[in-house]
């Protein structure tokens, strides 16, 4: 390999994707995507095309799988776990306690 090829070669990326979660609509998938990307985790959707053609969910047909790189899977799971534990907006008590 020449010196030029060594300098211009990009590091290999780990694109071994693992399923993080399955959701039933594009709104929920976009919320999760925004959360993950705000923490620097890329994600990909599988099954979104069917939702845009047939906007319904029946027997798993409208299901969207959210995939993340394997190296980020545990962090992404923790983020979702923390998201599920937070009360909905406006449900906090006036003094900030839940």
C-alpha positions in Angstrom: 0.0 0.0 0.0 1.4 3.4 -0.9 1.8 6.2 1.5 -1.0 8.1 -0.2 -3.4 5.2 0.1 -2.6 4.8 3.8 -3.5 8.5 4.4 -6.7 8.5 2.4 -8.1 5.1 3.6 -11.1 5.6 5.9 -11.3 3.6 9.0 -13.7 0.7 8.7 -17.0 1.3 10.3 -18.9 -1.3 12.3 -22.2 -1.5 10.5 -23.2 -4.7 12.2 -26.8 -3.6 13.1 -28.9 -4.9 15.9 -32.6 -4.4 16.6 -33.2 -2.0 19.4 -37.0 -1.9 19.5 -40.1 -2.3 17.4 -42.7 0.5 17.2 -46.1 0.9 15.5 -45.8 4.3 13.8 -43.6 6.8 12.2 -44.1 9.4 15.0 -42.8 7.1 17.7 -39.9 6.0 15.5 -38.9 9.7 14.8 -39.0 10.5 18.5 -36.7 7.6 19.3 -34.4 8.6 16.4 -34.1 12.1 17.6 -33.2 10.9 21.1 -30.6 8.5 19.8 -29.1 11.1 17.4 -28.9 13.7 20.2 -26.6 11.3 22.0 -24.5 10.6 18.9 -26.0 7.2 18.1 -27.0 6.5 14.5 -30.1 4.5 13.8 -31.9 3.0 10.8 -35.5 2.1 10.2 -36.7 -1.2 8.7 -40.3 -1.4 7.6 -41.1 2.3 7.3 -41.8 2.1 3.5 -44.9 -0.1 4.2 -46.3 2.6 6.5 -46.0 5.2 3.8 -47.8 3.0 1.3 -50.5 1.5 3.6 -50.9 3.8 6.6 -52.2 1.2 9.0 -51.0 -1.3 11.6 -52.5 -4.7 11.6 -50.9 -8.0 12.6 -47.4 -6.5 12.5 -47.7 -5.1 9.0 -47.2 -1.5 10.2 -44.3 -2.4 12.5 -41.1 -0.4 12.2 -37.9 -1.9 13.5 -35.3 0.5 14.8 -31.7 -0.7 14.3 -28.5 0.6 15.8 -24.9 -0.3 15.5 -24.0 -3.2 17.8 -21.4 -1.1 19.6 -24.1 1.3 20.6 -26.9 -1.2 21.5 -26.4 -1.2 25.3 -26.3 2.6 25.5 -29.4 2.9 23.3 -31.2 0.5 25.5 -30.4 2.6 28.6 -31.6 5.8 26.9 -34.9 4.1 26.1 -35.2 2.7 29.6 -34.7 6.2 31.0 -37.2 7.7 28.6 -39.9 5.3 29.7 -39.3 6.1 33.3 -39.8 9.9 32.9 -43.3 11.2 33.6 -45.2 12.7 30.7 -44.8 16.5 30.2 -46.8 18.4 32.7 -47.1 15.5 35.2 -44.5 16.9 37.6 -45.5 18.4 40.9 -45.0 22.2 41.3 -41.9 21.8 43.4 -40.2 19.6 40.8 -40.8 16.3 42.5 -42.6 13.4 40.8 
